[in-house]
Amino acid sequence: MTGEFDLVIRGGTVADGTGAPLREADIAVRDGKIAAVGTVPASGIEEIDAKNRLVTPGYVDIHTHYDGQATWDSRLAPSSWHGVTTVVMGNCGVGFAPVHKSDHNRLIELMEGVEDIPGAALHEGLSWNWESFGDYLDALETRAHDIDICAQLPHGALRVYVMGERGAKLEAATEDDIARMRALTTEAMRAGAIGFTTSRTLNHRTVKGDPTPSLRATQEELMGIALGMKDAGSGVFELISDFDNPDPITEFSMIRELVARSGRPLTLSLAQFGSNAHGWRGLLGMIESAARDGLPIKGQVAPRPIGLLLGLQGTLNPFSAHETFAEIRDKPLAEKVRIMRDPAFRARMLAESDAKQSHPLARRVMAFDQIFPLGDPPNYEPPKETAIAAIAAREERPAQDVAYDLLLGDEGRAFLFLPFANYTEFNLDACGEMIANANCVMGLGDGGAHVGIICDASYSTYLLTHWGRDRSHGRFDLPYLVKRQTQDTARAVGLLDRGVIAPGMKADINVIDFDRLRVEAPKMAFDLPAGGKRLLQKATGYEATIVSGKIAYRNGEATDALAGRLVRGPQRVPA
């Protein structure tokens, strides 16, 4: 076929990623880049009729954990099913390079514990044909992918590589250790790392329960690494912390100093936690103060609750701590459901529930005033009166009895939803404030991680549907929401060649039937190496997802195109 352009998208309603008003325009693509936007009279070898369709840049998700999956899988689902065309992985200080052969198991245990990725899948899937971070990037580059990938240098791997057992046991780094980490950081940035990540939270532990190696890293160690990025002249800093080491102000003062001396931008996780509905505003206030002082620090936020999916196929359910459930834990789902429907077994399970209330795990997964049926389509902003405890009160029966019935829904495939962040007040108003704040950037989707208990990589679709169409109040204009996960996220990590529909920019584009756009219910798949399971979640409404000018997905189904590539380091604005 002949045509002046490789692809022309005709007559779409364009949200160009800048926040500008929607406008009708054609988009022409040549050689993987956008060649023209407006009225395009010339033809394309391939054309898409986008009349009455929303056309956006491809989304840039800056918080994923595909570090293992990207080495064995060309398709980075579920993110690539949700309009994402670039992912940034290696977050939270966990990853697989640099590494000595003797530490392969240690890094797998860390990833399995922190990110709930099955160790058996990692043992079978990882080839380990690398040592340095540059070697790891080379290994990633040997496989084509459906979308672009960017990798960050993880503190856990770096610390263990330099310090060995001392690093794993949280010993303080010596001057020589810090000098070595600084040099390796510079080397990694120059090889193509997009940034460096670290974790300072007690919630991150290995599968054996040991703290993450970076938990107590000193300011001197972190400064050495930050200066390694300064030496390279590139790199973003991603951090998660409990902000109580020793206190929030001291911790944040250290962060300010890291950014001020290195000149490198930093994002840190920000969410509403626990019973303190407004505690997150204190941290955001410090971020805003830093911004006024010219320090590039942003809070990385989610547009919905971060929550656990409890089910018979998942890692946890309300009866996980019960000895009665242990009898059937490892049985096939159909057998599990058959046994649970037996009245005698049910009576034993429910009789045990009262005795289990003091068990730490049971207290969490049986907090029925905070647990909801997820439903299909899934409801991520469920009213308080739909909690299992409220249902039980209306029906005048025990809450665990209601939960038992709900778990058996869809032949045991149903999920219950337990929000643990961003839902203290049983609404998403706090998320709305974060979305609206220019000092926040969208993230925390964790694509590729928490595969048996969390599935938040669909947030990119949810941001548009819930906050741009379905919510009864507090909605945002679509151009703003598109900008928040295209131009804003791309710029946050130095990817200036994408995230905007304009001539010269990378041709990463979504064509969306916005009226039909929705997040589907999560499903459990068993397709990881070694038969490992993972939660997957599809979307309806993406008519085309285009990567470097090639249609990677058409009506939600994969094509033969694998135009995704490893992105080495920051990218400049096209000339």
N, C-alpha and C positions, 0 to 999 in steps of 0.2 A: 504494500500500500504506500501511497505517497501522501505527503502533507508537510506543511511548513513547520509544524510542531509535532512533538511526540504525543502530546496529550492536550486536549482542550476541554475544560469543564465549563459548560454553557449555562449562563443565566441563573447562577446560584445566588442565594442571599448570603453575602459574605460578612462574617465577623473576622476582621483581618488580624486580630491579636493585639492591636494597639489600644483597644477600647473605643475606637471611632464608631460612629453609628453604623448600623447595618446598611448595606447597599447592594443593589443588584449588579453583578459583574461577571464577565467571562474571565477565566484564568488559563493562560497558555503555559505549557511546560516544554522545555527543551534541555536535553543533556542533564537531567536530574535537578534543574533549577527552574524557578519561576521566570518566564521570559516576558510576560505581559499580563496586566490586570486592567480590565475595562471592557471596551468593545473589541473583540478579536474577530475580524472578518475572515482571516485565513483558517484553513482546516487543520485538523490534527490527525495523525495516523490512527489514534483512538480518541473518541469523544464520549463525554458523560453529560447527559441531560440532567442538569441540577435545578431546573425550574421548581420553585416552591420547596427547595431544599436548603438547609443551613450548611454553609461551607466554612470551615475553620482551619487554622493551622493544626498540624499534628501536635498532640499534647506532649509535654516534656515532664516526666515523672522523676523527681530528684531523690526519691527515697525508696529504693528497692534492694532486694537481696538475691539476685540471680547469679551470684558469683560462682556457684557450682553448676546450676542448670545451664548457664550459657556455654559451658565447656562441652556438654553432651547433647544439648537440644538446640535446634535451629529456631524454634518457635517459643517466644518468651510470653507464653500465656500464664496467667490471665490478662496481663497488662495490655498485650497487643490486641486483645478483643475489645478494648475500651477506648479506642482512638489514640492510644499512646504510641508515638513513633520514635521516642528517645527515652531510654531509662538510664538512671545513674545508680550503680550498685556499689557494694562495699561499705554500706552505712553501719553505724553503731559500733565501729571499731572491730568488726569481725570480717574475716575473709581468709584467703588461702595463699597469700604471697606477701612478702618473701617467706621462704620456708626451707628448713633443713629436712632431709629425709626422716630423721629421727623424730620430727615433730608433726608428721602427718596426722597421726591419731589425735594428738593434742588439739590441733586446729579443728578437726572434725567434731570432737567432743564440745569444743567451745561453740561452734556453729549450731550443733544439735541442741545444746542447752539454751542458748540465747534466742535462736530463731526457729526452734521447733521444726527442723528439717531432719528427716530420719537418717540416723547414722549409717544404716545399711545401704541406703540409696547413695549417700556420699562416698562410702567405701567402694561401691561398685562403679559409680559414675565418674569419679575423678580419676584422670589419667596421671596426674602429678608429673607431667613432663615439663616441669619448670622449677626453678629455685628463686631467682630474683623476681622483683615485680615486673621488670621489663620482659623476662622470660614468660611470665604469666600473660602479659598483654600479647606477646607473640603467639601463644597457644590459643588465646581467644580469637585471634585474627585468622586462624586457619579454618574457622567455621563461618559460613554465611548465616545470617539471621534474618528474621522477618522485620526487625526494627533495629535502630542504632543502639549501641551500648557504650556507656562510659564507666570507667572503673576508678575507684578511690583506694588509696593506700590505707589499710586498716591497722590501727594501733596495736591490737592484740597480737596479730601476726608479726608486726615489726618488732615489738618488745621481746617476744619469745625468740625471734631470730637472732637478736643482738645479745640478749641476756640469758637465754636458755631457761633452766629451772628457776633461776633467781627471778626472772621476769614473770614466770607463771605464779610464783609464790608471793608476788606483790612487793618484793624488796625494792628499795629505792635505787634508782639508776645512778651510777657513778659518772664523773665528768667524762671518762672515756666512753661509757655507754651512750651518753647524750651526744657526744661528738659523732659517734658512729651512726646513731639514729638520724642526726641532722644530715649527714652525708648521704645516707640511703634515701631519705626523703627527697633531697635534691635530685638524686639519680632517678627516683620514681617519677617525679614531676617531669623531668626532661624526657623520660621514656614515653610519657603520655598519660600519666595519672591525672584525673580531673581535680583531685583533691586528697585530703587526709581526713580520717574519721576516728573518733574516740568515744568511749563510754565510761561514765563515772557514776553509774547507778547500781545499787545493790540488787535490783531486779534482774540484772544480766549475770547469769551463772552458767558454768559448764553443765553438761548432762550429769556429772557427778556431784554437782552442787557447789563447786568451787567458784569464788568470785572471778569476774573477768580480769585478765591481767592488768588492764589499764586503770582499774578502779581508783587506786591511790597514787597515780602518777603525780609527781611534784610539779609545781609551777616551772621549775628549772627544766625538767624534762619536756614539758609541753612547749615551753618557749624555744628550746633547742629545735624541736620539730617544726614549729611555726617559722623559725628563722631559716630552716632548710627550704621551706616553700619560698621565702623571700629571696634566698640565694638563687633559686630557679626562676624567679620572676613570675610564678604562676601557682595556681592551686587554691581551692576553697577549703574551709575548715568546717566539718560537721561534728556536732557534739551533743551528747545526751547526758544529763546529770540530774541527781536528786536535789541539788542546790541546798544541801545541808552539810557541806564538808568544808569548813565547820559551820557555815551559815550562808544564806543566799547572797547577802551583800558581799561577803568576802569572796565567795565563789565567782560572782559576777565581776568583781573588781579584777580578779585574775584574768577572766575572759577579755575584759576591756584592754588589759595590758598586752595580752597576746596579739590582739588585733592592731592595737596602736603601734607596737614595735615591728610587727611583721608586714603590716599593710595589706594583709590578706583578708578577704571577706569571710564571715562565719555565720552559720545557721545553727540554731539549737532547738530542740523539741519543746513545744509549748502546748499544754492541754489543761483542761479542767479536771482535777483529780480529787477524790475523796469527798468528805463532807463539807470541805471549805469551798463553797460555790464560787467565791471571788478571789481565791488565793492566786490564781494565774495572772490576775491583773497586776500584782506586784512585780512579777518577772517582766511582764510586758512593759510596765512603766520604766524599768531599768533599760530595756531594749530601746524604748523611745528616747530616753535621755542620752543613750549612746549615739543614736542617730542624729540628734541635735548637735552633738559634738563632732559629727562627721565620721563616726566609726561605723563601717558597714556590717552591722549585726542584725539578723532577722530571726524572728520566731518561725519555726517550721510547724505548720498546723494542718489539721484535718477538717473536712466539712461535715463530719458526722461522728457519732460515738465510735470510740475504739472499743470493740466488744468481743466477747468470747461466744463462739457458736457451740452449743452443747447438744450432743446427739449420740445415738448409738453407734454411728460410724466414726465419730470424732475422737479426739484425745480424751475429752471429759464429757460427763453428763451428770445430772444431779445425784445419781446413785453410784458414782465412781468409787467412793470410799466404803461401800457396803460389801461385806463378805459374801452376801448372797449374790450380788452382781459379779463378784470375782469368779463365781462358778461358771458363768457364761461369757466372760469378757472376751475370750479368744475364739469363740464360735463364729461361724459364718452368720451374716446378718439375718437371713431367712430363719435359721435355727434359733437365733437369739430372740427374734420376734415371736416365733411359735412358743418358746418356753415362757416368755414374759406374758403371753396371753393366757397361760394356764392359771386358773384361780388360786391354786395352792401356792404356786411360786410367787404370784403377785402378793398374796397375803404375807408370806415370809419377808419379802422385800420391804413392804410398807411397814410391817411391824418393826423392822430393824431401824427404820428412819429416825424414830424418836431417840434411840440410843446413840445415833451417829451425830446428833446436832453439835456436840462439842468437838468433833474431829475438825482440825483446821481446814482440810480440803472440803469437807461437807459444809462447813459454815459458809464457804465461798460459793459453792455450786448449788447450795440449797437456800440462797438468799432470795426467796420467792417473791418478795416485795420489789425486787429489782430485776427479775427475769421475766421475759415476755415470749410468747410464740412469735417466731420470725415471720412466718407466713410466706405466701407466694401470690403476688409479688412481695418481696421482703419489705418490712416496715422498719426503718431505722430511726424514726421519731415516734415511737408508740406512746399513746397516752398512759398516764399512770394507772388509770382504771382498767387497763388491759393487762397489767401484770398478773402473774399466775396467782399470787396471794389474793388479789382483788377478785379474780374469777372464782377462786375457791370460796371467798367470803360470800359472794352472791349465790353460789350454788350450795352453800352450807356443807362443805366437805373439806377434808384436809388438803393443803396445797400440794403435798407430795403425791396425792392421789390424782390431782389434775395434771401435774407434770408427767406422771407415769403414762397417762392416756395420750398426752400430746407427743411424747417420744415415740409412740407406736404409729403416729400418723405417717401416711405415705409409705406404708410397709416398713417403718423403722428408719426412713430417710429424712424425716422432718428434723428441723433444728429449733432449739430455743436460743434466745438472744440475751446475753448478760453484758450490758455496757459497763465498762470500768473506768472510762474517761469520757469527758464532754457530755455527761448526762446526769450530773448531780441534782439538777432541778427538774428532771424529767422533760426537758425540752432542749432544743439546739440553739437557743438564743446566744449562748457564749460562742458557739461556732460562728454564728452570724457576725458577731463583733470582730472576731479574728479575721474572717474573710474580708471584712470592710477595712481592716487596718493595713495601711501601706507598709508597715514594719513587719508584716507577716508574709510568708510565702507558703503556697500549698505543698503538702508532702505527707509523710507518715503512712503511705499506702502499703508499704512492706511487701510489694509483689515478690513472689518466690519464697516467702518466709511464713512461719506459723501455719504450716500447711495442714495441720489437723485440728486447728481451733480458731483461726482468724482468717477472714478473706476480705480484706479492705482495698485490694488493688482496683476494685470497681469504682472507687471514689471519684475518678475523673468523669464518669458518666453521671454519677449521683450529683455532683456539683452542679451540672447543667439542669438536670431534670428536677431535683428537689428545690434548689435555690433559684432556679430560673423559670420554673413553670408550676410545680405541684404544691409548694408550701402555701398555706393559707395566708401567711403574713411574712413580712420581712424579706421578700424576694429581692433579687438584684437583676439589673438589666443584663441580657445575654452578652453583649459585647464586653462588659466588665468581667463576667465570669470566664469567658473564653480567654481574655487577657491574663487572668490570674493563673492559668495553667499552661500558657503558651509563652508569650513574651516574658512574663515575670519570672517563671521558673527557669526558662532558658538563660536569661540574664543573670539569675542568681548563681549559676555555675559557670558563667563565662562562655556560653554557647550563643554567640551573637549572629550566627549565620542561619538561624531557624527561629520558629515561634511567631513569625509574622508573614502574612501573605503580601508580598511586594516583589517587584522585579529584582532578580539577583539572589533572592533568598532560596534556601534549600526547599525543594518541592515536596514537603511533608504536609499532607492535606487530608482532611476528613470531609466527606459528603454525607450529610445526616438528614434523615427524615425525622425532624424534631418532634412532630406529633406522635410518632411511634416509639421514640427513644425511651428505653427503660432498662433498668437493671433486672436481670432474671434471678431466680432463687439459686443459691449456691448448691453445688452437687459434689459428692465425693468421687474422685477418680482414683484408679490404682495403676497409674502409668509411670511412676518414677522408677529409676533403676532398682533392681531387687524387688519389684512389685510394690514399692512404697506408695502410700496413699497421699493425696493432696486435695484440698478444697479448690474447686474451680468455679467460676461464675461468669456467665456470658451476658451479652447485651443484645437488645433488639433495636434496630434503627440506624445502625451504621451501614450505609449503602456502599461506601468505598472508603478504605483507609489506604493512603498513598504514601509510599516511602521513596524518597529520591526519584520521584516521577513514575514509579512503578506501582501498580495496584497490588497491594499485599493481601487485602481482604476485600471481598465483594459480597455484600449482604451477609456479613458475618462469617463467611466461609473463606478459608485460606485459598489463595491462588498458588501458582508455581513460583511466583516471584519471591526471591530472597535478597532484597536490595539493602538490607540492614548491614551496617558495618561497625567496627570498633572505631570510636572517636578518640583520637589521641590528643588530650589536653584541650585548652580553650580554643574557640574558633572565632575568627575575626568577622566583622561586618563585610559582606561581599563588596568589592569595588564597583 
